[in-house]
Amino acid sequence: MNDIRTQEMNLNFGPQHPSTHGVYRGVFTMEGEYITKCVNHIGYLHRGIEKLAESRTYTQFIPYNGRLDYVSGMLNEEAYVRTVEKLMGISNQVPERAEYIRVIMAELQRIASHLVFYSSMALDMAGFTPWTYGFRERDTILDLFEMAAGSRMMPNYMRFGGVAADLNEEFMPALRKLLDIMPKCMEEYHGILTGNEIFQARTKGVAPLSREKALNYGISGPSARASGIDYDLRRDEPYGIYDRFKFNVPVRQTGDTFDRYIVRMDEMAESVKILEQAYRELPEGPVLAKVPKIIKPPAGEVYHRIEHSKGHLGFHIVSDGTAKPYRLRICSPCFVNVAVFEEMAVGLHLQDAVVAFASLDIVLGEIDR
């Protein structure tokens, strides 16, 4: 019986599979139920956003950023406008109230993104109930975005020198209500999924990613911190006013699927801490600096990055002094993080690969730029 061998076969995982979080395609070489090789295939969602930037003015390109990681629109916009502000030399001219509003929007977006991760990861394991709980609070956050920006998923709210409009009178009471219920909601999330013995059996020890391998691949964000890399741009390379806030950076050591999950859960709690501080300290004042109506940064180039919900999101912009970028390139965390899946999947059962893939929390709109 020990001499019996199965014939290897190739199996397509995606791009139409609902668990590929977009239109990712992985070609698995299978021996029985084990994966012996994985090859990533991306590009099914490619829209040429970086090239489109060259034919749009700096301001016209702001709403395109919401189409990158389409569950983290506010964070995408923040990374872009901060890069252009750095290129223009006006980073220190953003009004204080606008900086606080940016922090509020960024941390709300981080929570909303992690709730999509929580919900979809559970759904990939045939757990529908967590999906309904996670999307409950995410919908509340999208209501807040609609109050501020008039749009839910594609906000187009950030502007060079601040934000598009001040918060209306309904926003802060609604934010206070959300912050009051979040601790109880977090208990529910953990009670439904984290403590479930089937969930733990399917995630603990599955697809561990060592610290060395994470560094070699350039993994960033929660996936890196789950592997023991204690680094967060908000704390270690603070931008805006993040140096004013007190929060912890969740770090784990095993780097397995469970750790990648729990780091994101812990990050939601830390985002609530930041929001509590921003809520108490939000000053009065203008929300937009005096900037030219037609943005023409001086000739030169700049790179800037922020701590995105998925990792480090950076923009490299080259200006020729006109109203449109000469070149624009995006360093997206999902593009970097998905590369390690080719190694991560080898040796896993097919069903474990689905869960390990979910733990990377990728969005193809950010990969296929």
Buried (B, 14 or more C-beta within 10 A) or exposed (E): EEEEEEEEEEEEBBBEBEBBBBBBBBBBBBEEEBBEBBEBBBEBBEEEBBEBBEEBBBBBBBBBBBBBBBBBBBBBBBBBBBBBBBBBEBBEBBBBBBBBBBBBBBBBBBBBBBBBBBBBBBBBBEBEEBBEBBBBBBEBBBBBBEBBBEBBBBBBBBBBBBBBBBBEEEBBEBBEEBBEEBEEBBEBBEEBBBEBEEBBEBBBEBBBBEBEBBEEBBBBBBBBBBBBBEBBBBBEEBBBBBEBBEBEBBBBEBBBBBBBBBBBBBBBBBBBBBBBBBBEEBEEEBBBBEBEEEBBBEEEEBEBBBBBBBBBBBBBBBBBEEBBBBBBBBBBBBBBBBBBBBEBBBEBBBEBBBBBBBBBBBBBBBBBB
